Amino acid sequence: MSDGNFNTKLLSPGGFASGVRAGEARMKQKSLTAFQITLSENSQLSENEIQELYLNFKSRLD
């Protein structure tokens, strides 16, 4: 049972902010992958159009 004192040894060594940044980076990568798959499944677009849309989407995520 806790005596009310906070034990800092229970915290992760990297801290909260680094975990948030890691989560954001992972979600960005997942969204880029999903968008790339969606674009490649659309047979009406050329490779150049797909690449242009992908780069446009990627720049908007930053």
PDB file of N, CA, C, O and CB in Angstrom:
ATOM      1  N   MET A   1       0.845  -1.171   0.000  1.00  0.00           N
ATOM      2  CA  MET A   1       0.000   0.000   0.000  1.00  0.00           C
ATOM      3  C   MET A   1       0.896   1.242   0.000  1.00  0.00           C
ATOM      4  O   MET A   1       1.918   1.300   0.684  1.00  0.00           O
ATOM      5  CB  MET A   1      -0.965  -0.006   1.223  1.00  0.00           C
ATOM      6  N   SER A   2       0.478   2.222  -0.786  1.00  0.00           N
ATOM      7  CA  SER A   2       1.263   3.435  -0.924  1.00  0.00           C
ATOM      8  C   SER A   2       1.126   4.309   0.315  1.00  0.00           C
ATOM      9  O   SER A   2       0.063   4.383   0.930  1.00  0.00           O
ATOM     10  CB  SER A   2       0.837   4.207  -2.167  1.00  0.00           C
ATOM     11  N   ASP A   3       2.218   4.963   0.664  1.00  0.00           N
ATOM     12  CA  ASP A   3       2.175   5.881   1.806  1.00  0.00           C
ATOM     13  C   ASP A   3       1.962   7.332   1.351  1.00  0.00           C
ATOM     14  O   ASP A   3       2.056   8.260   2.155  1.00  0.00           O
ATOM     15  CB  ASP A   3       3.474   5.771   2.622  1.00  0.00           C
ATOM     16  N   GLY A   4       1.673   7.520   0.052  1.00  0.00           N
ATOM     17  CA  GLY A   4       1.421   8.864  -0.457  1.00  0.00           C
ATOM     18  C   GLY A   4       2.628   9.494  -1.118  1.00  0.00           C
ATOM     19  O   GLY A   4       2.493  10.512  -1.795  1.00  0.00           O
ATOM     20  N   ASN A   5       3.805   8.915  -0.938  1.00  0.00           N
ATOM     21  CA  ASN A   5       4.994   9.432  -1.602  1.00  0.00           C
ATOM     22  C   ASN A   5       5.102   8.819  -2.987  1.00  0.00           C
ATOM     23  O   ASN A   5       4.864   7.626  -3.173  1.00  0.00           O
ATOM     24  CB  ASN A   5       6.266   9.138  -0.772  1.00  0.00           C
ATOM     25  N   PHE A   6       5.462   9.648  -3.955  1.00  0.00           N
ATOM     26  CA  PHE A   6       5.553   9.169  -5.327  1.00  0.00           C
ATOM     27  C   PHE A   6       6.946   8.595  -5.572  1.00  0.00           C
ATOM     28  O   PHE A   6       7.955   9.249  -5.311  1.00  0.00           O
ATOM     29  CB  PHE A   6       5.242  10.306  -6.332  1.00  0.00           C
ATOM     30  N   ASN A   7       6.983   7.396  -6.065  1.00  0.00           N
ATOM     31  CA  ASN A   7       8.245   6.730  -6.354  1.00  0.00           C
ATOM     32  C   ASN A   7       8.625   7.005  -7.808  1.00  0.00           C
ATOM     33  O   ASN A   7       7.982   6.491  -8.724  1.00  0.00           O
ATOM     34  CB  ASN A   7       8.146   5.197  -6.083  1.00  0.00           C
ATOM     35  N   THR A   8       9.667   7.815  -8.028  1.00  0.00           N
ATOM     36  CA  THR A   8      10.068   8.168  -9.381  1.00  0.00           C
ATOM     37  C   THR A   8      10.701   6.996 -10.120  1.00  0.00           C
ATOM     38  O   THR A   8      10.865   7.072 -11.337  1.00  0.00           O
ATOM     39  CB  THR A   8      11.029   9.329  -9.347  1.00  0.00           C
ATOM     40  N   LYS A   9      11.054   5.941  -9.448  1.00  0.00           N
ATOM     41  CA  LYS A   9      11.625   4.772 -10.116  1.00  0.00           C
ATOM     42  C   LYS A   9      10.565   4.007 -10.910  1.00  0.00           C
ATOM     43  O   LYS A   9      10.902   3.132 -11.708  1.00  0.00           O
ATOM     44  CB  LYS A   9      12.279   3.845  -9.090  1.00  0.00           C
ATOM     45  N   LEU A  10       9.302   4.326 -10.700  1.00  0.00           N
ATOM     46  CA  LEU A  10       8.238   3.688 -11.460  1.00  0.00           C
ATOM     47  C   LEU A  10       8.057   4.311 -12.840  1.00  0.00           C
ATOM     48  O   LEU A  10       7.380   3.729 -13.687  1.00  0.00           O
ATOM     49  CB  LEU A  10       6.941   3.764 -10.691  1.00  0.00           C
ATOM     50  N   LEU A  11       8.644   5.478 -13.087  1.00  0.00           N
ATOM     51  CA  LEU A  11       8.534   6.148 -14.374  1.00  0.00           C
ATOM     52  C   LEU A  11       9.465   5.508 -15.393  1.00  0.00           C
ATOM     53  O   LEU A  11      10.516   4.975 -15.038  1.00  0.00           O
ATOM     54  CB  LEU A  11       8.845   7.639 -14.233  1.00  0.00           C
ATOM     55  N   SER A  12       9.073   5.564 -16.656  1.00  0.00           N
ATOM     56  CA  SER A  12       9.943   5.067 -17.711  1.00  0.00           C
ATOM     57  C   SER A  12      11.138   6.004 -17.861  1.00  0.00           C
ATOM     58  O   SER A  12      11.010   7.201 -17.607  1.00  0.00           O
ATOM     59  CB  SER A  12       9.171   4.936 -19.052  1.00  0.00           C
ATOM     60  N   PRO A  13      12.286   5.490 -18.266  1.00  0.00           N
ATOM     61  CA  PRO A  13      13.477   6.340 -18.352  1.00  0.00           C
ATOM     62  C   PRO A  13      13.398   7.415 -19.433  1.00  0.00           C
ATOM     63  O   PRO A  13      14.055   8.449 -19.318  1.00  0.00           O
ATOM     64  CB  PRO A  13      14.679   5.487 -18.601  1.00  0.00           C
ATOM     65  N   GLY A  14      12.607   7.191 -20.478  1.00  0.00           N
ATOM     66  CA  GLY A  14      12.550   8.153 -21.568  1.00  0.00           C
ATOM     67  C   GLY A  14      11.625   9.317 -21.323  1.00  0.00           C
ATOM     68  O   GLY A  14      11.750  10.346 -21.986  1.00  0.00           O
ATOM     69  N   GLY A  15      10.738   9.195 -20.430  1.00  0.00           N
ATOM     70  CA  GLY A  15       9.816  10.279 -20.158  1.00  0.00           C
ATOM     71  C   GLY A  15       8.578  10.211 -21.031  1.00  0.00           C
ATOM     72  O   GLY A  15       8.508   9.438 -21.987  1.00  0.00           O
ATOM     73  N   PHE A  16       7.619  11.024 -20.685  1.00  0.00           N
ATOM     74  CA  PHE A  16       6.330  11.026 -21.371  1.00  0.00           C
ATOM     75  C   PHE A  16       6.426  11.605 -22.778  1.00  0.00           C
ATOM     76  O   PHE A  16       5.841  11.054 -23.711  1.00  0.00           O
ATOM     77  CB  PHE A  16       5.317  11.808 -20.565  1.00  0.00           C
ATOM     78  N   ALA A  17       7.145  12.695 -22.943  1.00  0.00           N
ATOM     79  CA  ALA A  17       7.197  13.390 -24.232  1.00  0.00           C
ATOM     80  C   ALA A  17       7.791  12.513 -25.325  1.00  0.00           C
ATOM     81  O   ALA A  17       7.323  12.555 -26.462  1.00  0.00           O
ATOM     82  CB  ALA A  17       8.008  14.673 -24.105  1.00  0.00           C
ATOM     83  N   SER A  18       8.802  11.726 -25.011  1.00  0.00           N
ATOM     84  CA  SER A  18       9.400  10.880 -26.038  1.00  0.00           C
ATOM     85  C   SER A  18       8.424   9.792 -26.471  1.00  0.00           C
ATOM     86  O   SER A  18       8.433   9.380 -27.631  1.00  0.00           O
ATOM     87  CB  SER A  18      10.704  10.255 -25.529  1.00  0.00           C
ATOM     88  N   GLY A  19       7.593   9.328 -25.562  1.00  0.00           N
ATOM     89  CA  GLY A  19       6.578   8.344 -25.919  1.00  0.00           C
ATOM     90  C   GLY A  19       5.515   8.933 -26.830  1.00  0.00           C
ATOM     91  O   GLY A  19       5.025   8.263 -27.739  1.00  0.00           O
ATOM     92  N   VAL A  20       5.164  10.171 -26.588  1.00  0.00           N
ATOM     93  CA  VAL A  20       4.193  10.855 -27.442  1.00  0.00           C
ATOM     94  C   VAL A  20       4.768  11.028 -28.841  1.00  0.00           C
ATOM     95  O   VAL A  20       4.089  10.773 -29.836  1.00  0.00           O
ATOM     96  CB  VAL A  20       3.803  12.228 -26.844  1.00  0.00           C
ATOM     97  N   ARG A  21       6.029  11.465 -28.909  1.00  0.00           N
ATOM     98  CA  ARG A  21       6.665  11.639 -30.220  1.00  0.00           C
ATOM     99  C   ARG A  21       6.766  10.318 -30.970  1.00  0.00           C
ATOM    100  O   ARG A  21       6.553  10.279 -32.182  1.00  0.00           O
ATOM    101  CB  ARG A  21       8.057  12.252 -30.059  1.00  0.00           C
ATOM    102  N   ALA A  22       7.083   9.249 -30.277  1.00  0.00           N
ATOM    103  CA  ALA A  22       7.173   7.939 -30.911  1.00  0.00           C
ATOM    104  C   ALA A  22       5.807   7.499 -31.435  1.00  0.00           C
ATOM    105  O   ALA A  22       5.714   6.936 -32.526  1.00  0.00           O
ATOM    106  CB  ALA A  22       7.725   6.900 -29.923  1.00  0.00           C
ATOM    107  N   GLY A  23       4.767   7.748 -30.678  1.00  0.00           N
ATOM    108  CA  GLY A  23       3.419   7.411 -31.118  1.00  0.00           C
ATOM    109  C   GLY A  23       2.991   8.216 -32.331  1.00  0.00           C
ATOM    110  O   GLY A  23       2.364   7.681 -33.245  1.00  0.00           O
ATOM    111  N   GLU A  24       3.324   9.490 -32.344  1.00  0.00           N
ATOM    112  CA  GLU A  24       2.996  10.335 -33.483  1.00  0.00           C
ATOM    113  C   GLU A  24       3.734   9.875 -34.737  1.00  0.00           C
ATOM    114  O   GLU A  24       3.154   9.844 -35.822  1.00  0.00           O
ATOM    115  CB  GLU A  24       3.334  11.794 -33.177  1.00  0.00           C
ATOM    116  N   ALA A  25       4.994   9.522 -34.595  1.00  0.00           N
ATOM    117  CA  ALA A  25       5.772   9.058 -35.737  1.00  0.00           C
ATOM    118  C   ALA A  25       5.208   7.750 -36.281  1.00  0.00           C
ATOM    119  O   ALA A  25       5.151   7.554 -37.495  1.00  0.00           O
ATOM    120  CB  ALA A  25       7.241   8.880 -35.347  1.00  0.00           C
ATOM    121  N   ARG A  26       4.796   6.860 -35.393  1.00  0.00           N
ATOM    122  CA  ARG A  26       4.221   5.586 -35.819  1.00  0.00           C
ATOM    123  C   ARG A  26       2.897   5.787 -36.546  1.00  0.00           C
ATOM    124  O   ARG A  26       2.639   5.127 -37.553  1.00  0.00           O
ATOM    125  CB  ARG A  26       4.022   4.668 -34.616  1.00  0.00           C
ATOM    126  N   MET A  27       2.061   6.683 -36.051  1.00  0.00           N
ATOM    127  CA  MET A  27       0.782   6.940 -36.707  1.00  0.00           C
ATOM    128  C   MET A  27       0.984   7.624 -38.062  1.00  0.00           C
ATOM    129  O   MET A  27       0.233   7.369 -39.003  1.00  0.00           O
ATOM    130  CB  MET A  27      -0.113   7.804 -35.807  1.00  0.00           C
ATOM    131  N   LYS A  28       1.986   8.484 -38.163  1.00  0.00           N
ATOM    132  CA  LYS A  28       2.291   9.112 -39.448  1.00  0.00           C
ATOM    133  C   LYS A  28       2.708   8.054 -40.458  1.00  0.00           C
ATOM    134  O   LYS A  28       2.268   8.082 -41.607  1.00  0.00           O
ATOM    135  CB  LYS A  28       3.402  10.174 -39.291  1.00  0.00           C
ATOM    136  N   GLN A  29       3.558   7.119 -40.035  1.00  0.00           N
ATOM    137  CA  GLN A  29       4.010   6.058 -40.935  1.00  0.00           C
ATOM    138  C   GLN A  29       2.841   5.172 -41.363  1.00  0.00           C
ATOM    139  O   GLN A  29       2.753   4.784 -42.528  1.00  0.00           O
ATOM    140  CB  GLN A  29       5.098   5.208 -40.258  1.00  0.00           C
ATOM    141  N   LYS A  30       1.944   4.849 -40.432  1.00  0.00           N
ATOM    142  CA  LYS A  30       0.783   4.027 -40.769  1.00  0.00           C
ATOM    143  C   LYS A  30      -0.125   4.744 -41.767  1.00  0.00           C
ATOM    144  O   LYS A  30      -0.649   4.116 -42.687  1.00  0.00           O
ATOM    145  CB  LYS A  30      -0.005   3.668 -39.501  1.00  0.00           C
ATOM    146  N   SER A  31      -0.316   6.046 -41.595  1.00  0.00           N
ATOM    147  CA  SER A  31      -1.184   6.780 -42.511  1.00  0.00           C
ATOM    148  C   SER A  31      -0.554   6.875 -43.900  1.00  0.00           C
ATOM    149  O   SER A  31      -1.259   6.780 -44.904  1.00  0.00           O
ATOM    150  CB  SER A  31      -1.474   8.185 -41.964  1.00  0.00           C
ATOM    151  N   LEU A  32       0.763   7.060 -43.966  1.00  0.00           N
ATOM    152  CA  LEU A  32       1.438   7.102 -45.264  1.00  0.00           C
ATOM    153  C   LEU A  32       1.341   5.758 -45.981  1.00  0.00           C
ATOM    154  O   LEU A  32       1.125   5.710 -47.192  1.00  0.00           O
ATOM    155  CB  LEU A  32       2.908   7.496 -45.086  1.00  0.00           C
ATOM    156  N   THR A  33       1.500   4.678 -45.237  1.00  0.00           N
ATOM    157  CA  THR A  33       1.390   3.345 -45.830  1.00  0.00           C
ATOM    158  C   THR A  33      -0.023   3.093 -46.345  1.00  0.00           C
ATOM    159  O   THR A  33      -0.198   2.589 -47.454  1.00  0.00           O
ATOM    160  CB  THR A  33       1.778   2.268 -44.806  1.00  0.00           C
ATOM    161  N   ALA A  34      -1.023   3.437 -45.553  1.00  0.00           N
ATOM    162  CA  ALA A  34      -2.410   3.238 -45.964  1.00  0.00           C
ATOM    163  C   ALA A  34      -2.742   4.086 -47.191  1.00  0.00           C
ATOM    164  O   ALA A  34      -3.437   3.625 -48.096  1.00  0.00           O
ATOM    165  CB  ALA A  34      -3.365   3.579 -44.811  1.00  0.00           C
ATOM    166  N   PHE A  35      -2.251   5.310 -47.223  1.00  0.00           N
ATOM    167  CA  PHE A  35      -2.518   6.176 -48.371  1.00  0.00           C
ATOM    168  C   PHE A  35      -1.822   5.641 -49.615  1.00  0.00           C
ATOM    169  O   PHE A  35      -2.392   5.688 -50.705  1.00  0.00           O
ATOM    170  CB  PHE A  35      -2.060   7.615 -48.082  1.00  0.00           C
ATOM    171  N   GLN A  36      -0.609   5.137 -49.472  1.00  0.00           N
ATOM    172  CA  GLN A  36       0.124   4.572 -50.609  1.00  0.00           C
ATOM    173  C   GLN A  36      -0.610   3.356 -51.174  1.00  0.00           C
ATOM    174  O   GLN A  36      -0.696   3.198 -52.392  1.00  0.00           O
ATOM    175  CB  GLN A  36       1.556   4.180 -50.187  1.00  0.00           C
ATOM    176  N   ILE A  37      -1.132   2.508 -50.315  1.00  0.00           N
ATOM    177  CA  ILE A  37      -1.880   1.329 -50.762  1.00  0.00           C
ATOM    178  C   ILE A  37      -3.158   1.764 -51.479  1.00  0.00           C
ATOM    179  O   ILE A  37      -3.507   1.215 -52.524  1.00  0.00           O
ATOM    180  CB  ILE A  37      -2.220   0.404 -49.561  1.00  0.00           C
ATOM    181  N   THR A  38      -3.850   2.746 -50.915  1.00  0.00           N
ATOM    182  CA  THR A  38      -5.081   3.241 -51.533  1.00  0.00           C
ATOM    183  C   THR A  38      -4.804   3.810 -52.919  1.00  0.00           C
ATOM    184  O   THR A  38      -5.558   3.562 -53.859  1.00  0.00           O
ATOM    185  CB  THR A  38      -5.736   4.307 -50.646  1.00  0.00           C
ATOM    186  N   LEU A  39      -3.730   4.567 -53.042  1.00  0.00           N
ATOM    187  CA  LEU A  39      -3.386   5.133 -54.348  1.00  0.00           C
ATOM    188  C   LEU A  39      -3.007   4.052 -55.354  1.00  0.00           C
ATOM    189  O   LEU A  39      -3.392   4.132 -56.520  1.00  0.00           O
ATOM    190  CB  LEU A  39      -2.240   6.126 -54.204  1.00  0.00           C
ATOM    191  N   SER A  40      -2.268   3.058 -54.922  1.00  0.00           N
ATOM    192  CA  SER A  40      -1.825   2.015 -55.846  1.00  0.00           C
ATOM    193  C   SER A  40      -2.977   1.135 -56.312  1.00  0.00           C
ATOM    194  O   SER A  40      -2.905   0.541 -57.388  1.00  0.00           O
ATOM    195  CB  SER A  40      -0.758   1.159 -55.192  1.00  0.00           C
ATOM    196  N   GLU A  41      -4.048   1.043 -55.508  1.00  0.00           N
ATOM    197  CA  GLU A  41      -5.207   0.251 -55.912  1.00  0.00           C
ATOM    198  C   GLU A  41      -6.070   0.970 -56.939  1.00  0.00           C
ATOM    199  O   GLU A  41      -6.914   0.345 -57.582  1.00  0.00           O
ATOM    200  CB  GLU A  41      -6.042  -0.096 -54.701  1.00  0.00           C
ATOM    201  N   ASN A  42      -5.873   2.254 -57.101  1.00  0.00           N
ATOM    202  CA  ASN A  42      -6.632   3.029 -58.079  1.00  0.00           C
ATOM    203  C   ASN A  42      -5.920   2.915 -59.421  1.00  0.00           C
ATOM    204  O   ASN A  42      -4.875   3.533 -59.626  1.00  0.00           O
ATOM    205  CB  ASN A  42      -6.776   4.530 -57.637  1.00  0.00           C
ATOM    206  N   SER A  43      -6.477   2.132 -60.330  1.00  0.00           N
ATOM    207  CA  SER A  43      -5.814   1.857 -61.605  1.00  0.00           C
ATOM    208  C   SER A  43      -5.937   3.004 -62.605  1.00  0.00           C
ATOM    209  O   SER A  43      -5.349   2.936 -63.685  1.00  0.00           O
ATOM    210  CB  SER A  43      -6.383   0.603 -62.211  1.00  0.00           C
ATOM    211  N   GLN A  44      -6.677   4.040 -62.278  1.00  0.00           N
ATOM    212  CA  GLN A  44      -6.871   5.147 -63.209  1.00  0.00           C
ATOM    213  C   GLN A  44      -5.731   6.156 -63.161  1.00  0.00           C
ATOM    214  O   GLN A  44      -5.665   7.042 -64.014  1.00  0.00           O
ATOM    215  CB  GLN A  44      -8.176   5.844 -62.914  1.00  0.00           C
ATOM    216  N   LEU A  45      -4.850   6.048 -62.207  1.00  0.00           N
ATOM    217  CA  LEU A  45      -3.773   7.019 -62.036  1.00  0.00           C
ATOM    218  C   LEU A  45      -2.455   6.471 -62.572  1.00  0.00           C
ATOM    219  O   LEU A  45      -2.172   5.279 -62.460  1.00  0.00           O
ATOM    220  CB  LEU A  45      -3.626   7.399 -60.561  1.00  0.00           C
ATOM    221  N   SER A  46      -1.655   7.361 -63.155  1.00  0.00           N
ATOM    222  CA  SER A  46      -0.321   6.967 -63.602  1.00  0.00           C
ATOM    223  C   SER A  46       0.634   6.962 -62.409  1.00  0.00           C
ATOM    224  O   SER A  46       0.304   7.475 -61.339  1.00  0.00           O
ATOM    225  CB  SER A  46       0.196   7.924 -64.716  1.00  0.00           C
ATOM    226  N   GLU A  47       1.796   6.390 -62.595  1.00  0.00           N
ATOM    227  CA  GLU A  47       2.798   6.348 -61.522  1.00  0.00           C
ATOM    228  C   GLU A  47       3.225   7.750 -61.104  1.00  0.00           C
ATOM    229  O   GLU A  47       3.446   8.009 -59.921  1.00  0.00           O
ATOM    230  CB  GLU A  47       4.022   5.543 -61.966  1.00  0.00           C
ATOM    231  N   ASN A  48       3.342   8.652 -62.073  1.00  0.00           N
ATOM    232  CA  ASN A  48       3.725  10.028 -61.752  1.00  0.00           C
ATOM    233  C   ASN A  48       2.650  10.722 -60.921  1.00  0.00           C
ATOM    234  O   ASN A  48       2.967  11.457 -59.986  1.00  0.00           O
ATOM    235  CB  ASN A  48       3.988  10.820 -63.037  1.00  0.00           C
ATOM    236  N   GLU A  49       1.378  10.493 -61.258  1.00  0.00           N
ATOM    237  CA  GLU A  49       0.289  11.094 -60.495  1.00  0.00           C
ATOM    238  C   GLU A  49       0.231  10.539 -59.079  1.00  0.00           C
ATOM    239  O   GLU A  49      -0.018  11.274 -58.123  1.00  0.00           O
ATOM    240  CB  GLU A  49      -1.041  10.863 -61.199  1.00  0.00           C
ATOM    241  N   ILE A  50       0.464   9.232 -58.953  1.00  0.00           N
ATOM    242  CA  ILE A  50       0.481   8.606 -57.632  1.00  0.00           C
ATOM    243  C   ILE A  50       1.594   9.205 -56.779  1.00  0.00           C
ATOM    244  O   ILE A  50       1.377   9.548 -55.617  1.00  0.00           O
ATOM    245  CB  ILE A  50       0.662   7.077 -57.754  1.00  0.00           C
ATOM    246  N   GLN A  51       2.775   9.328 -57.355  1.00  0.00           N
ATOM    247  CA  GLN A  51       3.916   9.884 -56.614  1.00  0.00           C
ATOM    248  C   GLN A  51       3.650  11.333 -56.209  1.00  0.00           C
ATOM    249  O   GLN A  51       3.986  11.743 -55.098  1.00  0.00           O
ATOM    250  CB  GLN A  51       5.202   9.801 -57.462  1.00  0.00           C
ATOM    251  N   GLU A  52       3.046  12.104 -57.112  1.00  0.00           N
ATOM    252  CA  GLU A  52       2.746  13.511 -56.813  1.00  0.00           C
ATOM    253  C   GLU A  52       1.726  13.622 -55.676  1.00  0.00           C
ATOM    254  O   GLU A  52       1.894  14.444 -54.775  1.00  0.00           O
ATOM    255  CB  GLU A  52       2.216  14.228 -58.073  1.00  0.00           C
ATOM    256  N   LEU A  53       0.679  12.808 -55.713  1.00  0.00           N
ATOM    257  CA  LEU A  53      -0.329  12.821 -54.648  1.00  0.00           C
ATOM    258  C   LEU A  53       0.263  12.368 -53.316  1.00  0.00           C
ATOM    259  O   LEU A  53      -0.044  12.935 -52.268  1.00  0.00           O
ATOM    260  CB  LEU A  53      -1.512  11.925 -55.024  1.00  0.00           C
ATOM    261  N   TYR A  54       1.110  11.346 -53.366  1.00  0.00           N
ATOM    262  CA  TYR A  54       1.748  10.839 -52.152  1.00  0.00           C
ATOM    263  C   TYR A  54       2.623  11.903 -51.499  1.00  0.00           C
ATOM    264  O   TYR A  54       2.554  12.108 -50.287  1.00  0.00           O
ATOM    265  CB  TYR A  54       2.583   9.600 -52.469  1.00  0.00           C
ATOM    266  N   LEU A  55       3.438  12.573 -52.290  1.00  0.00           N
ATOM    267  CA  LEU A  55       4.319  13.611 -51.753  1.00  0.00           C
ATOM    268  C   LEU A  55       3.515  14.800 -51.227  1.00  0.00           C
ATOM    269  O   LEU A  55       3.894  15.414 -50.229  1.00  0.00           O
ATOM    270  CB  LEU A  55       5.309  14.080 -52.830  1.00  0.00           C
ATOM    271  N   ASN A  56       2.408  15.125 -51.894  1.00  0.00           N
ATOM    272  CA  ASN A  56       1.539  16.206 -51.424  1.00  0.00           C
ATOM    273  C   ASN A  56       0.927  15.842 -50.072  1.00  0.00           C
ATOM    274  O   ASN A  56       0.897  16.663 -49.156  1.00  0.00           O
ATOM    275  CB  ASN A  56       0.425  16.500 -52.457  1.00  0.00           C
ATOM    276  N   PHE A  57       0.444  14.616 -49.956  1.00  0.00           N
ATOM    277  CA  PHE A  57      -0.138  14.142 -48.695  1.00  0.00           C
ATOM    278  C   PHE A  57       0.901  14.138 -47.584  1.00  0.00           C
ATOM    279  O   PHE A  57       0.625  14.566 -46.463  1.00  0.00           O
ATOM    280  CB  PHE A  57      -0.725  12.734 -48.867  1.00  0.00           C
ATOM    281  N   LYS A  58       2.096  13.654 -47.898  1.00  0.00           N
ATOM    282  CA  LYS A  58       3.169  13.583 -46.909  1.00  0.00           C
ATOM    283  C   LYS A  58       3.558  14.973 -46.411  1.00  0.00           C
ATOM    284  O   LYS A  58       3.806  15.154 -45.219  1.00  0.00           O
ATOM    285  CB  LYS A  58       4.390  12.878 -47.500  1.00  0.00           C
ATOM    286  N   SER A  59       3.613  15.931 -47.289  1.00  0.00           N
ATOM    287  CA  SER A  59       3.975  17.287 -46.875  1.00  0.00           C
ATOM    288  C   SER A  59       2.914  17.910 -45.985  1.00  0.00           C
ATOM    289  O   SER A  59       3.236  18.746 -45.141  1.00  0.00           O
ATOM    290  CB  SER A  59       4.200  18.165 -48.093  1.00  0.00           C
ATOM    291  N   ARG A  60       1.667  17.526 -46.151  1.00  0.00           N
ATOM    292  CA  ARG A  60       0.593  18.057 -45.318  1.00  0.00           C
ATOM    293  C   ARG A  60       0.603  17.466 -43.915  1.00  0.00           C
ATOM    294  O   ARG A  60       0.047  18.064 -42.993  1.00  0.00           O
ATOM    295  CB  ARG A  60      -0.742  17.795 -45.970  1.00  0.00           C
ATOM    296  N   LEU A  61       1.220  16.313 -43.738  1.00  0.00           N
ATOM    297  CA  LEU A  61       1.299  15.695 -42.424  1.00  0.00           C
ATOM    298  C   LEU A  61       2.321  16.367 -41.517  1.00  0.00           C
ATOM    299  O   LEU A  61       2.219  16.278 -40.293  1.00  0.00           O
ATOM    300  CB  LEU A  61       1.633  14.239 -42.568  1.00  0.00           C
ATOM    301  N   ASP A  62       3.284  17.023 -42.095  1.00  0.00           N
ATOM    302  CA  ASP A  62       4.343  17.656 -41.307  1.00  0.00           C
ATOM    303  C   ASP A  62       3.935  18.937 -40.676  1.00  0.00           C
ATOM    304  O   ASP A  62       4.736  19.568 -39.987  1.00  0.00           O
ATOM    305  CB  ASP A  62       5.520  17.901 -42.142  1.00  0.00           C
TER     306      ASP A  62
END
